[in-house]
Amino acid sequence: MRTFFRIVLTITAVALASATSAQQAEKRIALVIGNGAYQVDPLPTPANDAGLIAQTLQAAGFDVIGARDLDQDTLRRTLRDFLDKASASGPDTVAFVYLSGYGVQLEGENYFVPVDAKIARDTDVSVEAVRMSDYTRPLAALKLKANVIVLDAARAHPFAKSGQPLASGLALAEPDKGMLVAFNAAPGTVAPQEKGPYSAYAQALAEMIRTGGLPLREVFDRVRLRVNDVTKGGEVPWNASKVDTHFVFFDRAPDAPPLAASSDQVSAMRSRPIRDLGAQDAYVAALERDTLQGYLDFLAAYPADSMATRVRAIVAARREALTWRRTRVVDTPQAYWSYLRRYPRGPHVADARRRLAYLAAAFEPPRSFCGIRCNADTDSSARRTAIR
């Protein structure tokens, strides 16, 4: 394995020593939920995944509230109670929310599905599932030290078999200030069906949290690399962050072996042009950066490489997710007509038509319509969302 691959993927054994006094000065609270006992197509791993993450966070000094297989009323009450707990904890608090189960997206919003949900049609989603922004926005408004929202919920789901289809996976989200949002699979994609008792994502997340000395962003960057490696490219996690404060889950124990590379070495490798790396290292570098430009740089340097097909799929999904995100932000008939013109068979066609109906606009644009610039590839705000 080549140098860069070793630098970003080698994870050394780390003793789970007690957090330092500096870490203990901050309050750490967590809510961990695993929903698997669905009435239709139950999931085998969320309860185990939630238990693994809860144990890992407890070892890192978090006061953890754990729950499994919550119905709608209990799920909403549990989320409200956690908001109350976060509010009472004060500004020097790190709040961590991990939800494992089924997630769905509708019109640019992400929903977490309780185990008793009956979602026969797309119109049932907003009634039967929990819209995440209803809880993440109040959490962000508390202005805590850091908020981490992890949705291990991008899975192929059994819902909305009649009526308009739902787009796959989760919708690209922009975190509020002081918040990191992470998905087990990139926006618009779903994780492959798990074969073992734990999901690849939960195992990687627990492993990286337990690796001492890693900043928050690097934890999730390494999770993406680990999951991609374990699933042979079948699953590429995603995260976006607006957390400015320094935070580590564990300090490195004094007798722990050194990390494979210093932060300066990793930073220097990150700054190298992808074209200057070998194909394998270039692929890992593109994944580690997780930017549209990074993936395009890989394709420009290695268009015939065996990884190129995989990267082209990532680029196509990212471009569509960015375009849809920009379309929803603009939220005008012109924006939706432009999306439909660019993606006439895209995953958000039904969403665009729902919005056009809501805006009392025709599905087809007038003859004089020439389109608006919805190409999020060059939109700076959308690019910032995509990058972190």
DRENDO-1510 file (C-alpha; in Angstrom, 1 decimal, always signed):
<recs>
REC; n; res; u; v; w
REC; 1; MET; +0.0; +0.0; +0.0 .
REC; 2; ARG; +1.3; +3.4; -0.9 .
REC; 3; THR; +2.4; +6.2; +1.4 .
REC; 4; PHE; -0.8; +8.3; +1.5 .
REC; 5; PHE; -3.0; +5.2; +1.9 .
REC; 6; ARG; -0.9; +4.3; +4.9 .
REC; 7; ILE; -1.0; +7.7; +6.4 .
REC; 8; VAL; -4.7; +8.2; +6.4 .
REC; 9; LEU; -5.9; +4.6; +7.0 .
REC; 10; THR; -3.5; +3.1; +9.5 .
REC; 11; ILE; -5.2; +3.1; +12.9 .
REC; 12; THR; -3.1; +2.2; +15.9 .
REC; 13; ALA; -4.3; +0.6; +19.1 .
REC; 14; VAL; -5.0; +3.2; +21.7 .
REC; 15; ALA; -5.5; +2.8; +25.4 .
REC; 16; LEU; -8.9; +4.1; +26.5 .
REC; 17; ALA; -7.5; +6.2; +29.3 .
REC; 18; SER; -9.6; +8.7; +31.3 .
REC; 19; ALA; -10.2; +12.0; +29.7 .
REC; 20; THR; -7.9; +14.8; +30.8 .
REC; 21; SER; -9.0; +17.6; +33.2 .
REC; 22; ALA; -9.4; +19.9; +30.2 .
REC; 23; GLN; -11.8; +17.5; +28.6 .
REC; 24; GLN; -13.7; +17.0; +31.8 .
REC; 25; ALA; -14.3; +20.8; +32.1 .
REC; 26; GLU; -16.7; +20.5; +29.3 .
REC; 27; LYS; -20.0; +18.7; +29.6 .
REC; 28; ARG; -20.7; +15.8; +27.2 .
REC; 29; ILE; -24.2; +14.5; +26.5 .
REC; 30; ALA; -25.4; +12.1; +23.9 .
REC; 31; LEU; -28.7; +10.6; +22.6 .
REC; 32; VAL; -28.3; +7.2; +20.9 .
REC; 33; ILE; -31.3; +5.5; +19.3 .
REC; 34; GLY; -31.5; +2.3; +17.3 .
REC; 35; ASN; -34.7; +1.5; +15.5 .
REC; 36; GLY; -34.8; -2.0; +14.0 .
REC; 37; ALA; -38.2; -3.6; +14.9 .
REC; 38; TYR; -40.2; -2.1; +12.0 .
REC; 39; GLN; -43.5; -3.6; +11.1 .
REC; 40; VAL; -42.3; -4.0; +7.5 .
REC; 41; ASP; -38.8; -5.1; +6.7 .
REC; 42; PRO; -37.2; -5.0; +10.1 .
REC; 43; LEU; -33.5; -4.2; +10.3 .
REC; 44; PRO; -31.0; -6.5; +12.0 .
REC; 45; THR; -28.2; -4.1; +13.0 .
REC; 46; PRO; -29.6; -0.8; +14.5 .
REC; 47; ALA; -30.0; -2.1; +18.0 .
REC; 48; ASN; -26.5; -3.5; +18.0 .
REC; 49; ASP; -25.1; -0.4; +16.4 .
REC; 50; ALA; -26.7; +1.9; +18.9 .
REC; 51; GLY; -25.3; -0.3; +21.8 .
REC; 52; LEU; -21.8; -0.1; +20.3 .
REC; 53; ILE; -21.9; +3.7; +19.8 .
REC; 54; ALA; -23.4; +4.2; +23.3 .
REC; 55; GLN; -20.7; +2.2; +25.0 .
REC; 56; THR; -18.0; +4.1; +23.0 .
REC; 57; LEU; -19.4; +7.5; +23.9 .
REC; 58; GLN; -19.7; +6.5; +27.6 .
REC; 59; ALA; -16.0; +5.6; +27.5 .
REC; 60; ALA; -15.3; +9.0; +26.1 .
REC; 61; GLY; -17.1; +10.7; +29.1 .
REC; 62; PHE; -20.5; +11.3; +27.6 .
REC; 63; ASP; -23.7; +11.1; +29.7 .
REC; 64; VAL; -25.6; +8.8; +27.3 .
REC; 65; ILE; -29.3; +8.4; +26.9 .
REC; 66; GLY; -29.9; +5.2; +25.0 .
REC; 67; ALA; -33.1; +3.8; +23.5 .
REC; 68; ARG; -34.3; +1.3; +20.9 .
REC; 69; ASP; -37.3; +0.6; +18.8 .
REC; 70; LEU; -39.2; +3.8; +19.5 .
REC; 71; ASP; -42.7; +4.5; +18.2 .
REC; 72; GLN; -43.6; +8.0; +17.0 .
REC; 73; ASP; -44.8; +9.4; +20.3 .
REC; 74; THR; -41.9; +8.1; +22.3 .
REC; 75; LEU; -39.4; +9.2; +19.6 .
REC; 76; ARG; -40.7; +12.8; +19.6 .
REC; 77; ARG; -40.8; +12.9; +23.4 .
REC; 78; THR; -37.3; +11.5; +23.7 .
REC; 79; LEU; -35.9; +14.1; +21.2 .
REC; 80; ARG; -37.7; +16.9; +23.1 .
REC; 81; ASP; -36.4; +15.7; +26.4 .
REC; 82; PHE; -32.9; +15.7; +25.0 .
REC; 83; LEU; -33.3; +19.3; +23.8 .
REC; 84; ASP; -34.3; +20.2; +27.3 .
REC; 85; LYS; -31.3; +18.5; +28.7 .
REC; 86; ALA; -29.0; +20.2; +26.3 .
REC; 87; SER; -30.5; +23.6; +27.2 .
REC; 88; ALA; -29.9; +23.0; +30.9 .
REC; 89; SER; -26.3; +21.8; +30.3 .
REC; 90; GLY; -25.0; +25.3; +29.4 .
REC; 91; PRO; -22.8; +26.6; +26.6 .
REC; 92; ASP; -19.7; +24.5; +27.4 .
REC; 93; THR; -21.5; +21.4; +26.2 .
REC; 94; VAL; -20.8; +18.9; +23.4 .
REC; 95; ALA; -24.0; +17.2; +22.3 .
REC; 96; PHE; -23.9; +14.0; +20.2 .
REC; 97; VAL; -27.0; +12.5; +18.5 .
REC; 98; TYR; -26.8; +9.2; +16.8 .
REC; 99; LEU; -29.9; +7.7; +15.1 .
REC; 100; SER; -29.8; +4.3; +13.4 .
REC; 101; GLY; -32.7; +2.9; +11.4 .
REC; 102; TYR; -34.7; +4.0; +8.3 .
REC; 103; GLY; -34.4; +7.5; +7.0 .
REC; 104; VAL; -36.2; +9.1; +4.1 .
REC; 105; GLN; -36.1; +12.4; +2.3 .
REC; 106; LEU; -39.0; +14.5; +1.0 .
REC; 107; GLU; -38.7; +17.8; -0.7 .
REC; 108; GLY; -35.2; +18.5; +0.6 .
REC; 109; GLU; -35.9; +17.5; +4.2 .
REC; 110; ASN; -34.7; +14.5; +6.0 .
REC; 111; TYR; -36.9; +12.3; +8.2 .
REC; 112; PHE; -36.2; +9.6; +10.7 .
REC; 113; VAL; -38.8; +6.8; +10.8 .
REC; 114; PRO; -40.2; +5.5; +14.0 .
REC; 115; VAL; -40.9; +1.7; +14.2 .
REC; 116; ASP; -44.7; +2.1; +14.1 .
REC; 117; ALA; -44.8; +4.3; +11.0 .
REC; 118; LYS; -47.3; +3.5; +8.3 .
REC; 119; ILE; -46.0; +5.2; +5.1 .
REC; 120; ALA; -48.0; +3.8; +2.3 .
REC; 121; ARG; -47.7; +7.0; +0.2 .
REC; 122; ASP; -45.3; +10.0; -0.1 .
REC; 123; THR; -48.0; +12.2; +1.6 .
REC; 124; ASP; -47.7; +10.1; +4.8 .
REC; 125; VAL; -44.0; +11.0; +5.4 .
REC; 126; SER; -44.6; +14.3; +7.1 .
REC; 127; VAL; -47.2; +12.8; +9.4 .
REC; 128; GLU; -45.7; +9.5; +10.3 .
REC; 129; ALA; -41.9; +10.3; +10.4 .
REC; 130; VAL; -39.9; +12.8; +12.4 .
REC; 131; ARG; -38.5; +15.8; +10.5 .
REC; 132; MET; -34.9; +16.2; +11.6 .
REC; 133; SER; -34.7; +20.0; +11.2 .
REC; 134; ASP; -37.5; +20.4; +13.8 .
REC; 135; TYR; -34.9; +19.3; +16.3 .
REC; 136; THR; -31.5; +20.2; +14.8 .
REC; 137; ARG; -32.4; +23.9; +14.5 .
REC; 138; PRO; -33.5; +24.3; +18.1 .
REC; 139; LEU; -30.3; +22.4; +19.2 .
REC; 140; ALA; -28.2; +24.8; +17.1 .
REC; 141; ALA; -30.0; +27.8; +18.6 .
REC; 142; LEU; -28.6; +26.8; +22.0 .
REC; 143; LYS; -25.1; +27.8; +20.8 .
REC; 144; LEU; -23.4; +24.9; +22.6 .
REC; 145; LYS; -19.7; +24.2; +22.2 .
REC; 146; ALA; -20.4; +21.6; +19.5 .
REC; 147; ASN; -23.3; +19.6; +18.1 .
REC; 148; VAL; -22.8; +16.3; +16.2 .
REC; 149; ILE; -25.7; +14.8; +14.4 .
REC; 150; VAL; -25.2; +11.3; +12.9 .
REC; 151; LEU; -27.8; +9.7; +10.7 .
REC; 152; ASP; -26.9; +6.1; +10.2 .
REC; 153; ALA; -30.2; +5.8; +8.2 .
REC; 154; ALA; -29.5; +5.9; +4.5 .
REC; 155; ARG; -30.9; +2.5; +3.6 .
REC; 156; ALA; -33.1; +1.1; +0.9 .
REC; 157; HIS; -36.6; +1.4; +2.5 .
REC; 158; PRO; -40.0; -0.4; +2.1 .
REC; 159; PHE; -42.1; +2.8; +2.2 .
REC; 160; ALA; -44.3; +4.8; -0.2 .
REC; 161; LYS; -45.0; +1.9; -2.6 .
REC; 162; SER; -47.9; +3.8; -4.1 .
REC; 163; GLY; -48.2; +7.4; -5.2 .
REC; 164; GLN; -45.2; +9.5; -6.1 .
REC; 165; PRO; -41.9; +7.8; -5.4 .
REC; 166; LEU; -39.4; +9.1; -2.8 .
REC; 167; ALA; -35.9; +9.9; -3.7 .
REC; 168; SER; -33.3; +7.4; -2.4 .
REC; 169; GLY; -31.1; +8.0; +0.6 .
REC; 170; LEU; -30.9; +11.3; +2.5 .
REC; 171; ALA; -31.0; +14.9; +1.3 .
REC; 172; LEU; -27.8; +17.0; +1.2 .
REC; 173; ALA; -27.9; +19.2; +4.3 .
REC; 174; GLU; -26.1; +22.3; +5.4 .
REC; 175; PRO; -25.2; +22.3; +9.1 .
REC; 176; ASP; -25.9; +25.2; +11.3 .
REC; 177; LYS; -23.1; +27.1; +12.9 .
REC; 178; GLY; -21.3; +24.9; +15.5 .
REC; 179; MET; -22.8; +21.7; +14.1 .
REC; 180; LEU; -21.4; +18.7; +12.3 .
REC; 181; VAL; -23.9; +16.5; +10.3 .
REC; 182; ALA; -22.9; +13.0; +9.1 .
REC; 183; PHE; -24.6; +10.4; +7.0 .
REC; 184; ASN; -23.6; +6.7; +6.7 .
REC; 185; ALA; -24.0; +7.1; +2.9 .
REC; 186; ALA; -23.5; +10.1; +0.6 .
REC; 187; PRO; -26.6; +12.2; -0.2 .
REC; 188; GLY; -28.9; +10.4; -2.6 .
REC; 189; THR; -27.2; +7.0; -2.1 .
REC; 190; VAL; -28.0; +4.1; +0.2 .
REC; 191; ALA; -25.7; +1.7; +2.1 .
REC; 192; PRO; -25.6; -1.9; +0.9 .
REC; 193; GLN; -27.5; -4.5; +3.0 .
REC; 194; GLU; -25.5; -5.5; +6.0 .
REC; 195; LYS; -24.4; -9.2; +6.3 .
REC; 196; GLY; -23.1; -9.1; +9.9 .
REC; 197; PRO; -24.5; -8.1; +13.3 .
REC; 198; TYR; -23.2; -4.5; +13.0 .
REC; 199; SER; -23.2; -2.0; +10.2 .
REC; 200; ALA; -19.8; -1.1; +8.6 .
REC; 201; TYR; -20.5; +2.5; +9.5 .
REC; 202; ALA; -21.1; +2.0; +13.2 .
REC; 203; GLN; -18.0; -0.2; +13.5 .
REC; 204; ALA; -15.9; +2.4; +11.8 .
REC; 205; LEU; -17.3; +5.3; +13.8 .
REC; 206; ALA; -16.7; +3.5; +17.1 .
REC; 207; GLU; -13.1; +2.6; +16.0 .
REC; 208; MET; -12.3; +6.2; +15.0 .
REC; 209; ILE; -13.8; +7.7; +18.1 .
REC; 210; ARG; -11.6; +5.4; +20.2 .
REC; 211; THR; -8.5; +6.5; +18.3 .
REC; 212; GLY; -7.0; +9.2; +20.6 .
REC; 213; GLY; -6.0; +12.6; +19.5 .
REC; 214; LEU; -8.1; +12.8; +16.3 .
REC; 215; PRO; -9.9; +16.2; +15.8 .
REC; 216; LEU; -13.6; +15.9; +15.1 .
REC; 217; ARG; -13.4; +16.4; +11.4 .
REC; 218; GLU; -10.6; +13.9; +11.0 .
REC; 219; VAL; -12.7; +11.2; +12.9 .
REC; 220; PHE; -15.3; +11.4; +10.2 .
REC; 221; ASP; -12.9; +11.7; +7.3 .
REC; 222; ARG; -11.3; +8.4; +8.5 .
REC; 223; VAL; -14.7; +6.8; +8.9 .
REC; 224; ARG; -15.4; +7.6; +5.2 .
REC; 225; LEU; -12.1; +5.9; +4.2 .
REC; 226; ARG; -12.6; +2.9; +6.4 .
REC; 227; VAL; -16.2; +2.3; +5.3 .
REC; 228; ASN; -15.3; +2.7; +1.6 .
REC; 229; ASP; -12.4; +0.2; +2.1 .
REC; 230; VAL; -14.5; -2.4; +4.0 .
REC; 231; THR; -17.4; -2.2; +1.6 .
REC; 232; LYS; -15.1; -2.1; -1.5 .
REC; 233; GLY; -16.6; +1.2; -2.6 .
REC; 234; GLY; -20.2; +0.1; -2.1 .
REC; 235; GLU; -20.7; +2.8; +0.7 .
REC; 236; VAL; -19.2; +6.2; +0.9 .
REC; 237; PRO; -20.2; +8.2; +4.0 .
REC; 238; TRP; -20.6; +11.9; +4.0 .
REC; 239; ASN; -20.2; +14.7; +6.5 .
REC; 240; ALA; -20.4; +18.5; +6.6 .
REC; 241; SER; -19.1; +20.6; +9.5 .
REC; 242; LYS; -19.3; +24.2; +10.8 .
REC; 243; VAL; -17.7; +23.3; +14.1 .
REC; 244; ASP; -14.9; +25.8; +14.7 .
REC; 245; THR; -13.9; +24.8; +18.2 .
REC; 246; HIS; -11.2; +22.1; +18.9 .
REC; 247; PHE; -12.6; +18.8; +20.2 .
REC; 248; VAL; -11.2; +15.3; +20.6 .
REC; 249; PHE; -13.1; +12.3; +22.0 .
REC; 250; PHE; -10.0; +10.9; +23.7 .
REC; 251; ASP; -6.5; +12.4; +24.4 .
REC; 252; ARG; -3.8; +10.0; +23.4 .
REC; 253; ALA; -2.4; +8.0; +26.3 .
REC; 254; PRO; +1.2; +8.8; +27.1 .
REC; 255; ASP; +2.3; +5.2; +26.4 .
REC; 256; ALA; +0.2; +4.9; +23.2 .
REC; 257; PRO; +2.1; +4.3; +20.0 .
REC; 258; PRO; +2.5; +7.3; +17.8 .
REC; 259; LEU; +0.0; +7.9; +15.0 .
REC; 260; ALA; +1.1; +6.8; +11.5 .
REC; 261; ALA; +1.7; +10.4; +10.5 .
REC; 262; SER; +1.9; +13.7; +12.2 .
REC; 263; SER; -0.8; +16.4; +11.5 .
REC; 264; ASP; +1.8; +18.3; +9.5 .
REC; 265; GLN; +2.5; +15.3; +7.3 .
REC; 266; VAL; -1.2; +14.6; +6.7 .
REC; 267; SER; -1.7; +18.3; +6.0 .
REC; 268; ALA; +1.1; +18.4; +3.5 .
REC; 269; MET; -0.2; +15.3; +1.8 .
REC; 270; ARG; -3.7; +16.8; +1.6 .
REC; 271; SER; -2.3; +19.9; -0.1 .
REC; 272; ARG; -0.6; +17.9; -2.9 .
REC; 273; PRO; -2.3; +18.0; -6.3 .
REC; 274; ILE; -4.1; +14.8; -7.0 .
REC; 275; ARG; -2.3; +14.5; -10.4 .
REC; 276; ASP; +1.0; +14.2; -8.5 .
REC; 277; LEU; -0.1; +11.0; -6.7 .
REC; 278; GLY; -0.3; +7.5; -8.0 .
REC; 279; ALA; -3.7; +6.1; -8.9 .
REC; 280; GLN; -4.4; +4.4; -5.6 .
REC; 281; ASP; -3.2; +7.3; -3.5 .
REC; 282; ALA; -5.1; +9.7; -5.7 .
REC; 283; TYR; -8.3; +7.8; -5.2 .
REC; 284; VAL; -7.8; +7.8; -1.4 .
REC; 285; ALA; -6.9; +11.5; -1.5 .
REC; 286; ALA; -10.1; +12.3; -3.4 .
REC; 287; LEU; -12.2; +10.3; -0.9 .
REC; 288; GLU; -10.5; +12.0; +2.0 .
REC; 289; ARG; -11.1; +15.5; +0.6 .
REC; 290; ASP; -14.6; +14.5; -0.5 .
REC; 291; THR; -15.1; +17.5; -2.8 .
REC; 292; LEU; -16.5; +17.5; -6.2 .
REC; 293; GLN; -13.3; +19.1; -7.5 .
REC; 294; GLY; -11.2; +16.4; -5.9 .
REC; 295; TYR; -13.2; +13.7; -7.7 .
REC; 296; LEU; -13.0; +15.6; -11.0 .
REC; 297; ASP; -9.2; +15.9; -10.5 .
REC; 298; PHE; -9.0; +12.2; -10.1 .
REC; 299; LEU; -10.9; +11.6; -13.3 .
REC; 300; ALA; -8.8; +14.0; -15.2 .
REC; 301; ALA; -5.6; +12.3; -14.0 .
REC; 302; TYR; -6.8; +8.7; -14.3 .
REC; 303; PRO; -9.8; +8.4; -16.6 .
REC; 304; ALA; -9.1; +4.8; -17.5 .
REC; 305; ASP; -8.3; +3.5; -14.0 .
REC; 306; SER; -10.3; +0.7; -12.5 .
REC; 307; MET; -11.6; +3.2; -9.9 .
REC; 308; ALA; -12.8; +5.7; -12.5 .
REC; 309; THR; -16.3; +4.1; -12.9 .
REC; 310; ARG; -16.8; +4.3; -9.1 .
REC; 311; VAL; -15.7; +7.9; -9.0 .
REC; 312; ARG; -18.0; +8.9; -11.9 .
REC; 313; ALA; -20.9; +7.5; -10.0 .
REC; 314; ILE; -19.9; +9.6; -7.0 .
REC; 315; VAL; -19.6; +12.7; -9.2 .
REC; 316; ALA; -23.0; +12.1; -10.8 .
REC; 317; ALA; -24.7; +11.7; -7.4 .
REC; 318; ARG; -23.0; +14.7; -5.9 .
REC; 319; ARG; -23.8; +17.0; -8.9 .
REC; 320; GLU; -27.5; +16.0; -8.7 .
REC; 321; ALA; -27.6; +16.4; -5.0 .
REC; 322; LEU; -26.0; +19.9; -5.2 .
REC; 323; THR; -28.4; +20.9; -8.0 .
REC; 324; TRP; -31.4; +19.8; -6.1 .
REC; 325; ARG; -30.2; +21.6; -2.9 .
REC; 326; ARG; -29.8; +24.8; -4.9 .
REC; 327; THR; -33.2; +24.3; -6.5 .
REC; 328; ARG; -34.9; +24.0; -3.1 .
REC; 329; VAL; -33.1; +27.0; -1.7 .
REC; 330; VAL; -34.4; +29.1; -4.6 .
REC; 331; ASP; -37.8; +27.5; -4.4 .
REC; 332; THR; -39.4; +29.1; -7.5 .
REC; 333; PRO; -41.2; +27.6; -10.5 .
REC; 334; GLN; -38.2; +28.6; -12.7 .
REC; 335; ALA; -35.8; +26.7; -10.4 .
REC; 336; TYR; -38.0; +23.5; -10.6 .
REC; 337; TRP; -38.5; +23.8; -14.3 .
REC; 338; SER; -34.7; +24.1; -14.7 .
REC; 339; TYR; -34.1; +21.0; -12.5 .
REC; 340; LEU; -36.6; +19.0; -14.6 .
REC; 341; ARG; -35.0; +20.1; -17.8 .
REC; 342; ARG; -31.6; +19.1; -16.6 .
REC; 343; TYR; -32.7; +15.8; -14.9 .
REC; 344; PRO; -35.9; +14.7; -16.7 .
REC; 345; ARG; -35.5; +11.3; -15.0 .
REC; 346; GLY; -33.7; +12.4; -11.9 .
REC; 347; PRO; -34.5; +11.1; -8.4 .
REC; 348; HIS; -36.2; +14.4; -7.4 .
REC; 349; VAL; -38.6; +14.7; -10.3 .
REC; 350; ALA; -41.5; +13.8; -8.0 .
REC; 351; ASP; -40.3; +16.4; -5.4 .
REC; 352; ALA; -40.1; +19.1; -8.1 .
REC; 353; ARG; -43.6; +18.4; -9.2 .
REC; 354; ARG; -44.9; +18.4; -5.7 .
REC; 355; ARG; -43.4; +21.9; -5.2 .
REC; 356; LEU; -44.7; +23.1; -8.5 .
REC; 357; ALA; -48.2; +22.0; -7.5 .
REC; 358; TYR; -47.8; +23.7; -4.1 .
REC; 359; LEU; -46.7; +26.9; -5.9 .
REC; 360; ALA; -49.7; +26.6; -8.2 .
REC; 361; ALA; -47.4; +26.4; -11.3 .
REC; 362; ALA; -47.7; +24.2; -14.3 .
REC; 363; PHE; -45.5; +21.1; -14.6 .
REC; 364; GLU; -44.3; +22.3; -18.0 .
REC; 365; PRO; -42.6; +25.7; -18.4 .
REC; 366; PRO; -43.9; +28.4; -20.8 .
REC; 367; ARG; -42.4; +28.3; -24.3 .
REC; 368; SER; -40.4; +31.4; -23.6 .
REC; 369; PHE; -38.7; +29.8; -20.6 .
REC; 370; CYS; -34.9; +29.6; -21.1 .
REC; 371; GLY; -33.9; +28.3; -17.7 .
REC; 372; ILE; -32.0; +29.7; -14.8 .
REC; 373; ARG; -28.5; +28.8; -13.5 .
REC; 374; CYS; -29.1; +25.9; -11.1 .
REC; 375; ASN; -25.7; +24.4; -11.8 .
REC; 376; ALA; -24.5; +24.0; -8.2 .
REC; 377; ASP; -21.1; +23.0; -9.4 .
REC; 378; THR; -20.1; +26.6; -9.5 .
REC; 379; ASP; -22.3; +27.9; -6.7 .
REC; 380; SER; -20.1; +28.9; -3.8 .
REC; 381; SER; -22.6; +28.3; -1.0 .
REC; 382; ALA; -23.6; +24.9; -2.4 .
REC; 383; ARG; -19.9; +24.0; -2.8 .
REC; 384; ARG; -19.2; +24.8; +0.8 .
REC; 385; THR; -22.1; +22.5; +1.8 .
REC; 386; ALA; -20.7; +19.7; -0.3 .
REC; 387; ILE; -17.2; +20.0; +1.0 .
REC; 388; ARG; -17.9; +20.0; +4.7 .
</recs>
